[in-house]
Amino acid sequence: MKSDNSLLEILRGGYIKPVYQPIASLKDGSILGYEALSRISLPGCEVNIEELFDIATSTQRQWELERLCRVQALKNAVDKPVGTRLFLNVDPNIIYDSEFIRGFTSQTLLRFGINPEEVIFEITEKSAVSTIPIFISSIEHYQKQKFQIAIDDFGSGYSGLVRICSFSPNYLKVDMGIVRDIHKDSRKKSVMLGIVKFCKEAGIRVIAEGIENREELATLIQIGVDYGQGFFLARPNEKFQRLSGEIKVLIKQTRADSFSLRNKGLVLGHVGTICNKKKGLPEDTPALTVYRDMCADPALTEVCILNHDGTVCGLLTRQYLLGKFSGQYGYNMYYRKTVKELIRDDFLSVDSATPIDDVAAQAMEREQKNVYDAVVITEGKQYLGIVTVRDLLNTAIQIRVKNAAEANPLTGLPGSNAIYSAMEELITDERPCAIIYLDLNHFKAYNDAYGFSCGDDMLRLMAQTMNRCCSAADFKGHIGGDDFMILTHNTEKVKELCNRIIFTFSKEIQPLYSREDWERGYIVAKNRNGFSENFPIVTISIAAVTNSEINFSNTELLSNTVALAKKKSKEQTGNSIVIL
């Protein structure tokens, strides 16, 4: 009864306070939007917000509480940064309620100064939905009004991907139960990979909830999750916060690391080499000046806005700015504002040293509305210029054609030219890194005994093993014959990687031998002198060198160390690993 009284007092006095938690891009740390969360502001109240909703449901006052929470969230959302979304939690069992429908018209939101296109209904998967056809039709009703839909707590309920397909949400928020310790759990990684793959094909953006540490964040970035939310990024706050500079740098660096070696075989150069060094504008430039310039010059498609220290503040695209000034009230609303007050912070910015193919991949992963925006190029932290998507894709196509021509036709791995380019970049890289050489022992004897076709199958198996065991960020190359190479920045797990390759290859190789040869552990083949000799089953010699003790920029020392590691690994019988 006491709890019921608290509910009535809260409803009558409006004792609900909204807080907002950022949802950020895991590509560059820009803010997609803010989830509006409700907190009880009644002094001395002994129930929390979840318990309050349970009480409201049991006393037939759920809609009253929902309405109060929504009104408070919308009232304070007037200070929301331009272009960001507002995520509102909605119980699926009331979304088709007539009162809810009347309370969420476009006109209602416009009174709060909110664009309906910037509102996302978060529907939790934990709650049951009483009538699916009515529920789906109500969702379609809101989508027709340009509202967007997010499925919340995905993975904690029972409906699965089948129901997701039925009403095509814009966003899928993965429950923190899957995110928690994902870096330690291969099963969770596999689940998340499957979700990301499904959503990418379905045109749904993935948001990971409950990110609490650096390791979880890094794993989610490597998997390819679009957005993240959690205490590690930013806690809920009454104000609309942006991510700290430290967290944004961490996101960008982690993403860069995940791409850094993945595409080395594709690199024709760095994006700085095709940068158009357009002049940026100071943050206090009148927006009206830029508007007039764009009206007068159709070729002026974007302007980069700079802070006073030369760092990038934001981007104004032609379509975005002209859209702001259009309509019955647009000009009067914005002609007195500065460009800083109108900038978008969801632009793509990369360092001039980033590989072109990497930038092209990131550019095409953006949301549809931003996919053709120019990419901002920086040098250090200073603005350098922009690259258009046209120039980027034309260059990337050239890269891929060149890479395909130079790749080993048998294994599909990058060949000698790509390996040479990757090695050059690795030598100048100051981060921890390792060079790993892999050589098949007794391969010639196998090739002679079983024929070139079977020999090709074994080389392909070696390439497949490397692709399976290495991370996406590792560079994998085929030097030629039975010699392969891996370049990696994960120096702490070099031995673990080598052991995994040996274990996988040794397990998969059995079908390439006859039952008789496999059971006796050797084959009979001609040696170099033409005499029959017993040759063991093919094994792998692995020689690895890290820059923890050796300066890779000293090429003579590096060459000698690599040669020593190779020699020591070949001196051992069977599978061998030597790390120097």
N, C-alpha and C positions, 0 to 999 in steps of 0.2 A: 504494500500500500504506500509505503514511504517512497518507493521508486516511482509509483504512478503519480504521486504528488510532485516529484521532481520533474517528471515529464511535462505535466501541466504548467508548472512554473516556468520551465524553459520555453515552452511554446508561447505562453502569454508575454513573457519578458524578452523574447528573442535572444536568449542566452546561448547563441551559437556563434563561434568565431572561426572564420575560414583561415587555413594556412595553405601554402602552395609549395609543392615539391617539383623541382625541374625534371624534365625528361629531355635528355641530351643525346645528340648524335654521337655515335661511337666511331665516327670518321674524323671529326674535327672539333668536337666539344661544343658546337653551337646548340642553342636551345630550340627544340621542336615545340615544346609547350610546357604547361604546368598542370599537375593533377591537383584539383581542389579537394582538400581534406577538411573535415569538420572537427572542431574541438569544442567542448562544453566550457562556457565561461561563467556559469552560475557558481558563486562562491560556496564552498562547503559541499558541493555535489559529490555523492559517493558512488555514482555509476560512471562508466566510461561510455564513449560514443557507440560502441558495438552493443553494449547492454541496453543503451537507450533505444536503439532501433528495434531490439527484440521486444522491449516493453511496448513500443509504439505499434508493432505488428500485432501483439496479443490484445491490445486495447483498441484496435481499429483506428489508430491515429498515424499510420505509416505515411500517408500522403501529406498530412500536416507537417510532420517532421521533415520529410523530403523537400517540401516546398520552402520551409524555413532555411534549410541548408543551401538550397539552390539560390534563393534570393540573396542570402548573405555572400555567397561565393561570387555571384554575378555583380553585386553592388560594388565589391572591392576590385573586381577585374578590370575596372576602367583604367587602372595603372599598368595593366599588362603590356609588355613590350610589343611594339608594332609587329604584326606578322606571325606572332607565336599563337599556339592553340591553347584552348582551355579544356582539360579533361574533367568531366563531371561523372561521378559514380551514380548509377541508376539501377535500382532493383528491376530485373527483367519482368517480374510479375506485376509491376505498376506502369511500365512504359506505355502500355496500350490503354491505361486508365483514361477516361474522358477528361478528368480534371488535369491530368498531367499533359495531355495533348493540347488542351486549351492554354495551359501555362507555358508551353514551349513553342510558341509561334515565332516566326521571324520578326514580327512587329514588336513582340515583347522584348526580345534581345536587343533590337535596335534602340529601344528606350534606354537600355543600359550602355549604349555605345559599342555593342559587340556585334561583329559580323557572324552570321550563322555558319559560314564556312569555316570559322575558326573554333567551333564548338564540337567536341567529340564526346559522345555518350559512352561511358565505360560500363559495360554490362558484365557482371561477374558470372563466371561459369559455375561457381559453387551453388548458386540458387537454382531451384527447379523452375521450369517454365510450364505453366498449367496447360496452355493450348498453343501448340507450336504453329499451326497455320495462322492464327490471329496474331501471334507474336511476330512472325515473319512479315505479315502485311503491315503491322505497325512500324517495323523497322524500315520497310520500303517507304512508308509515309514520311518518316523523318529524312531519309536519304533524298527524297524528292525535294525536300525543303533545303537541301544542300548541307544538312547535318552529316557528320561522319560518325562511324561506329568503331569502337574498340572492344574486343573480348578480353576481360580482365581475369586474372588468376588462372590462365590456361594451364592445364596439367594437374590442377587440384580437384577438378570435378570429374564428371563421368561422360560427358557428351562426345569428346574426341573431335577429330577433324571432319567427320561426316556432317555434324551439325554446323560446323564452321562454314563448310561449303554451301549450306542451304541459304545463308543470308549474307555472304560475301562481305565481311567487315573490312574496314580500311587498315586497322591495326590489330595485332595479336600480342597481348601482354603475357609473357611466360611467367608462371608462378615462381616465387622465390625458392620453393622447395626443389626445383630443378636447378636454379642458379647457385644455390648454396653449395660451396666446395666443389664446383664443377671442374676446377683444375685438378682435383684429386680423383675424380670418378669418371672412368672411361665410358660407363653406361650413360651417365648424364650428358657427356659430350656427344655421344651418338644420338641421343634423343634430340638434343638441341640442333645438331647438324641436320637431322631429318625435318625438324620444324622449319628451319631456315630454308632448306631446299624446297619444301612444299610451298611455303609462303612466297618465295621468290617466283615460282612458277605461277602462283595464283594472284600475284600482284598485291600481296598483303605485306605491310611493314611489321617487323618483329621488334618488340620492346622487352628487354629483360628487366624484371623487377628484383629489388632487394640486393643490389650489388653492395657488398660490405668490405671488400678488400681489393688490393692491387692485382692479386693473382686471378681472382674471378673476372675482373675487368679485362685483363690481358687475354684470357682464354676466350671470352665472348667476342672480343675484337678479332681474334684469329679465326674463329668460327664464321664470322661474317654477320653477326647480329647488327641490326640497323641502329637501334637506340637503347639507352640504358637509364635506369632510375635506381636510386638507393642512397643510403647514408654515406657511402664512400664518395659519391659524387657531390651530393648536397642534401642537407636535412630540410624538412618542411619548415617554412618560415612565413610570417605574415607579409613579408615583402617578396617581390618577384626577383629572386636572385639569379645571377648568372654563375657559371662554374668558375672556380678560382683559376687564376692563370696557371698554377702548378698542375691542376688536374687536366686542363686543356692541353698543356704541353705533353703530359703523360699519355693522353689519348692519341694525340697526333704522332708522338714518337713510337708508341706501341704499334699503331697502324702502319707507320713507315717501316718498322722492323719486320712486320708480317709480310710486307711486299718486297722488302729490300733485296732479298736474294731469290725470291720466287721467279722473278722475270728477268734475271740478269742476262739470260740467253736471248732475250728479246730486245735488249737495250741498244739503240742506235745512237743515243746521246742523252743528255740531260735536258729537262724542259726549259732551262734557261737559254739554251741555244736557239729556241724558236719563239722566245718571249718578245712581244711587242711592247716597247717601253713607252707606254702612254703616260701622260702626266696625271698625277692624282690631285685632288682638290682638298684644301683644309677643311676640317670638321665644322668650322663656323661659316662656311659659304652659304649664302641664302639659297634655299631650295628653288625659289622663283627664278634665279639666274640659270640654274641647270635646266629647269623646265623650258625656259625660253630658248636656250642653246639647242636642246633636243628637238624642239619644234622647228627650229630653223635649219637643223642639220640632220637629215634622216640617217646619215652614216654614224652618228653618235649613238651607239647602242648601249653603252654602260660607262659609268664613271666610278673610279675607286676613291673612297673618302679616307683621308689620312688624319691621324692624331698629330699633335704638334711636334712629337718626337720622330715623325716619319714612319711609324708603324701603321698597319692597316686598321682602320676603324670599322669599315663596312663597305658595302657595294650598293650602288643605285643602278638598276637596269632601266632601259628605256620603257619597256612595257610596264614595269612596276610604278615608275614615277608618273608617267602619263595617266595611268589608271588612278593614281591618288588624286590628281588634279581634275579628273573628269567628273561628270555627273553634276547634279544640281547644286551641291554644296562643296564639292571637292576643292575648287579654287579658293573659296573663302576660308576653308579649314586649314589649308596648307601653305598659302602664299607667304605668310610671315615666318614660317618655320625655317630652321637651318637644316642642312643636309644630314647632320648628325641625328636629328630628331626623326628622320624618315628612313635611315639606312636599314638594310636587312643584314642580319648577322648569320644567315644560313648559307653564305657563299662558301665556295671551295677555295682554300688557300694552300699552296704547297711551296716548299723551298725550291730554289732554282736548281739544286743538285738532284732533285727527284727524277728517276728514270721516266722517260716520256710514256712508255707503255703502262707504267704504274699510274700515271696521272690520267691517261685515257680510261683505264679501268675504273678509277675512282669517279671520274666525271660521269660516266655512263651509269653508275650505281645511284646517282642522285634521284630525288623525286622528280616525277614527270614535269612538273611546272618549272623546275630549275635545270633540267638536263641540258638545255642549250645555252645556259649562261656561260660567260667567259670565266676562265680560271685565273685567280689572282696569284701572281708569282712574287715571292719574297726572296731576299738574299740576307742571310742571318735573320734579323727581325724586321729589316727595312723593306719598304715597298720597292719592287723592281719594275713591274709591268703586268700585262695580262697575256693570256693565250686564248684564242677563240677555239671553240669546239671543232670547227671546220679544219683549222690548221692541225689541231691535236690528232684528230682521227685520220687525216691524210697521212701524217707522219707515222702514226701507229700502224696503218695498213702497210706502209713501206717496211716497217720493222718486222711485221709478221711474215710478209712475203720473203724478206731476207732470212728470217729465222727458219722458215720452212725449207728454204733452199739449202741452208747450211746444216740442218738437223740430220742426225744419223738416220738414214732411211729404214734401217732394220729395227732400231729400238725407239725411234722418235725423240730421243734425248738430244739436247744441244751438242753440237760437234766442236771441233778444235777452235774455230774462230770465236765462237760464243764463250768457250771455256777461257780462252786467252783474255777476252774483254772482262769477264767476271773476275779472273785472277788479278788483273790490273786494278780493278776497283777494290778488291779485297785487300791488296797490299797497302793501299793508301787509307784504308779504313782504320780508325783508332779504336773501334769497339772490339771486345773479345771475339775472336773468330778461329776457325780451324779448317785445315785442308786435309781431306781424307782421300787416300788412293786405295782402290780396290782392284785386285788382280785374281783371276781364276787360275788355280793350280791344276795342271794336267789337262787343260782344256784341249790342247792340240791333239793329244792322244785320243780323247773322246771324239773330237771332230773327225779324225782319220778313221776311227773304228765305226762310228755310227753314220757318218756322212754329213755334208754341209747343211742339209735341211734340219737335222736334229741339233747340229751345232748352233744354227740360228735360233732354234727354239730355246736353247739354254741361255743365249745372250739376251733374248727377249725376257726370259724369266728373271734374269739378273736385274734388268731395267725395271720390271714390274715390282720386284722385291724392294728396290731402292725407293720407288714411288710410294709403296705401302708403308715403309718403315720411317721414312723421312717426313718432316713436317712440310707444310706448304711453303714455308719461308726458306727452306733449304734449296740450294742450287744443286741439281743433279746433271751430270754430263757424261757422255760416252767418248772417251779419248780415241778409241779405235780398237779393233780386235777384241780381246778380253780384258781391256783396261778401262776402268771407270773412275769417276771423281765426284766427291760431294764437298760443297763449301757450306759451312754453317756458322751461325753466331751463338748457338747454344753449346758453348764449350763445356759447361758443367755436365752435360749428358752425352759426351762423345763416346765414352766406353759403352754406355747403355745402348746407344744407337748402333754401334758396331756389333755388339752381341745380338741385338734384335735382327739385324740383317743376316748374320750367320745362321741363327736359329731358323728364321723363315725360309731362307734359301735351302738349307739342309733338309727341311721338312718337305718342301715343294719339289725337290729335284728327283725324287724317287721314280715318278712315272716316265722320266726321260731315259731310264735304264731298263734293260731286260731283267726279268725276275732272277735269272741265274747270276748275272753280273752283280746285281744289287745284294743278293744274299751272301755271295762270297767276298764282297767288298772290293773288288778290282775288276778291270777289264784287261784283255790281252790285245796288245797293239804293237805295231812296228816302232822301234826307236829310231833315232836319227841315223844310226848305222845300218838300218834295214833289218835288224834282228828282232824277233818277238820278245816282248817284255811285259811284265805285269805292272799296270798303272792303277793307282788308287782312284776311288770315287773323287770327282772334282770337289775341291774345297776352295775357300777364299782366304787370301792373304790381305790384311788391311794395315796400312801405314798411315798414321795421323800425326799432324804437327799443329800445335796451337801457338798463338802469339802471347801466351801468358809468360813465357820465358824467352821467346825469340822475337826480335823486331823484324816483322815481315818486310819492312821497307829496305832492309839489308838483303838484297836479292841473292847475293852470293852465299851468305850464311843460311838463308832459307833453302836454297837449292841443295846445299851440302847436308842440311838437316833432313830434308825430305829423302834424299838418296840414302842416308844412313838408316832412316826408319824403314824404307823399302827393303833394304838389305837384311835388316834384322828380322823383318816379318817373313821373308822368303827362306831364311835359314831354318825356320821352325817347320815341323811336319804337321800336316793336317790344317785345320782352320787356325788362323793366328791373328792377333791384334797387337800392334806396337804403337804406343802413343808417346811422342816426345814433346 
